[in-house]
Amino acid sequence: MQPENLFFGGGAGTTNLHPLVVVFLLIAIPLILFLPRNKAIIPFVIAFFTIPFAQVVLLGPLHFPVVRILILTGLARACFPVKDGKRKFAGGFNKVDQVVVLWAFAAYLVVSAQWMQGQAMIKFTGDLLDTLGGYVAVRFLVSDREAVGNALKGLAVVCVTQGICMVSEHFTYHNVFAVLGENEPTIREGHVRAEGALGTLFGGTFAGVSIPMFLSLWPEKKLRKVIYIGVAGATAMCWASHASTSIAAFGASLLALCFWPIRKQMRLVRWGIVATLVGLHMVMHGPVWSLLEKIDLGGGSSNYHRYMLVDNCIRHFGAWWFLGTTHYGEWGFDMWDLCNQFVAVALTGGLISLVFFIMIYSRGFSMIGKARKRVSGNFSLEWSLWAFGAVLFADVVASFGINYMIQLQTELFLSLACISVISLNAVREKARTVAARETVLLSPQVSMVGAELLAAEHQRTGT
């Protein structure tokens, strides 16, 4: 029997494209295609995170949401010959790229094997295009450090625009994006939950994990205005959404940034967290994941539902580990609502998809850690890397309260692309520093003491 709330072949029956969106596309698409590569990311980011997902073009049985059209545009740009002498991917195809590709294909193959239906295959192929295509597009467009700054400029425009609209929505009870298919604000426990262009939970979470991205620019004084605008807009979005997940993402971002002074002792912090969770699991009356039930930061949170999602996922491991499952809706009330990214990946893609998804974060953190150590003492690069580590931490925290739709997923991919570029800069900076030091110390005027110091440095750093 087909599970409730899961069916394919529906969706919009006709094209839903507002004239304003058409104009926006007619401006954005040529800019993405023909601007210099490191500037093309600006119109891509602004359009992608501003146009609601409900805007869709229907071609026969195929649905093309506008965000998918933008992804196809980015992929088309990636097919152009690279004239600046750079690679398609900055630094080449690295370990993070590898595991993203493995996750995308594993999820596609597993979920296709679950359903074995024509309409389902069309839907899952579209999802694969959104996932893998979105990653390739942003990875290509974020080609250097200037492109990182430009991407964050685009995000700042999105956040300040959305922030103003969502605050207005909070007081007027009207969503200006309703004409584009978005919902009007809801009221829960007496609090207005603004929707904006991305929705309450998605928009607030998007803003919360964006905070460290903007603050990563702090060493660059000429970009301070971008920081102020972006942080102000993102804070307004979080406040207007009034959702626990939004507040958790915002708080996790700031908490991670506050660990900067003890960045060299993070191994102790990580093991301390593990020990604390194990200790709590042993002394609590319920499992340690029942702590999710006690988290209600905005009032009226679905905290018990989120606890039951994790609990049922763990208890029904045998039902989903191989090829996922389509019957999780039978496990309890509202269990069809997978508002936990880790649970959603596990139940739809099986254990292999979950492992690859966790590896995305693991390799992202590893890349940041190794690069930060290389440039220890270089505040600009070290702080930027740390800030993007805070982005990943905030994403992990937020994932326990929401399943990532296409815009949030692409924001995660954007942060991974920025991490790859900044890590590459760290490697190059280390190489330049070592080369300059060797040039000085190996000159005819160098003393034997200097040579000994160089040898000692090589032995210490392993370079």
Buried (B, 14 or more C-beta within 10 A) or exposed (E): EEEEEEEBEEEBEEEBBBEEBEEBBEEBBEBBBEBEBBBBBBBBBBBBBBBBBBBBBBEEEEBBBBBBBBBBBBBEBBEEEEEEEEEBBBBEEBBBBEBBBBBBBBBBBBBBEBBEBEBBBBBBEBBBBBBBBBBBBBBBBBBBBBBBBBBBBBBBBBBBBBBBBBBBBBEEEEBBBBEBBBBEBEEBEEBBBBBBBBBBBBBBBBBBBBBBBBBBBBEBEEBEEBBEBBBBBBBBBBBBBBBBBBBBBBBBBBEBBEBEEEBEEBEEEEEEEEEEEEEEBEEEEEBBBBBBBEBEBBEBBBBBBBBBBBBBBEEBEEBBBEBBBBBBBEBEEEBBBBBBBBBBBBBBBBBBBBBBBBBBBBBBBEBBBEBBBBBBEBEBBBBBBBBBBBBBBBBBBBBBBBBBBBBBBBBBBBBBBBBBBBBBBBBBBBEEBBEEBEEEBEEEEBEEEBEEBBEEEEEEEEE
